[in-house]
Amino acid sequence: MTASKPLPIIHLNGFPGTGKLTVARHLEQLLAPQARLIHNHLLINPADAVLRRDEEGYQNLRHAIRAAIFASLIGSTATHNIAYLFTDFQSSDEIGSAVCAEYLAAAQNRGCELISVVLSCDVDTNVERLTTDERRAHGKIVNAELLKKFRKGVEIHRFEDLGVKRFELDVSTLSAEEAAKHILEHVVKSCPEVAWERN
C-alpha cells in the first residue's frame, strides 16, 4: 500500500568526521523497514570518478546525480512508503545553500516533510572521529588540518532562510546509538500522522 503522504526526507548535515554516517546507520535500523540511507559518498564518488573537484563541470555533474535521485523520490510511488536519510556536509555559502534548496524543492515536490538535522561536536572529538580506517577506506576526508580550516572558515547550512525547522544535536558525548534515538524522537514528533514501525 502507498502512504497517503510520502514519508519524509531526513537531511543530516555537519562537518566531516562528526559521525553522521554512523548515526544515520543506527537511525536507519531504528526506522526499518521504513527507511533507507543514501550517504553523501554514494552521490560524491560517482562524480569524483569522472571529474576532479576543481575541474569545470564538476558541480553540474553533482547536481545531475542528485536530480536523478530526487526524480525517483518524487515520481516513483514505490518510494513513498520509505523515509530517506541523507548525510551531507553543506555550508551556508552559495553552493551549499543552492544544494540545500534542492533538498527542500525535492521534499515539496514529493509532498513530504523535510527534516533538517544538524550534528556537531567539539573539535577534539571531531579530529578523533575524522582519522579512522573506515573513513580512509571510503575515500573520505581524513586531513585534520583541512577539517580545522573548515571549522574556522565555514558555517554549516541550517536552512535559516528556507523556512525549515531544524533539530540540532551535539554528539560530543553521545554514542551513535544515543544520538540516533534522540533524532528518532524528533522524527516521530515531526510526523505525528505516520504509523512508524519502530524497532
Secondary structure, DSSP 8 states (H G I E B T S, - for coil): ---SS---EEEEE--TTSSHHHHHHHHHHHHTTSEEEE-HHHHHHHHHHHS-TTSTTHHHHHHHHHHHHHHHHHH-GGGTTSEEEEEE--BSSHHHHHHHHHHHHHHHHHTS-EEEEEEE--HHHHHHHHS-HHHHHTT----HHHHHHHHHH--B---GGGT--EEEEE-TT--HHHHHHHHHHHHHHH-TT------
